[in-house]
Amino acid sequence: MSYCPAEELIRREEARGDRRAGLALTQLAFIYQQQELYHIAVDTFYSVCPTNR
């Protein structure tokens, strides 16, 4: 489960301007294929996106 939608990751990647296009989605796919359990999860989408408040 991703705590930041793919669309938002792409938007952030484009806004930064210093990342290779598609890097965020590649990293997202890699991280979640590892199937590791985490002790903590941080929602980086809800708290910064005004449309989700």
N, C-alpha and C positions, 0 to 999 in steps of 0.2 A: 504494500500500500504506500502510495506516495503522499507526502504531506504538503506538496506544492504541485498543482496541476501542470501537466506538460506544457500547456499553452502559456502559462506564466513563466515557466523556465525559459521558453523560447523568447518571450518578450524581454525578459531580463538580459538574456544573452545578447540580443540585438541592441538593447539600450546601452550595454557596456561598450560595445564596439571593439573590444580587444580579445574576443573569443572566436575560434573557428566555428562557422555555422554548423549546427548539428551536434556540437560537443555536449551540450546539456542532455539531450536525449540519449546519446551514446552512454554517458555516465549513469543516467537514470536506469537504463536497461542493465548495465553491468552490476550496479549496486544491488538491484532487486533479484538478479539471478543467483546471487550468492546464498540467499535463503538463510541469512544469519539472524539471530535474535539480538535485539538491542535492549539495553537497560533503560534507555531514555529516548524519547522521540520529541523533536521540536517542530512545531508547525510554523513554517516561515512564510506562509501565505496569508492566513486569516488576519494576523496582527498588523500587516502592512498594506493590505489592499482595501482602500476605502469602500469599494463596492460590496465588500463582504461584511461590513459592520452593521 
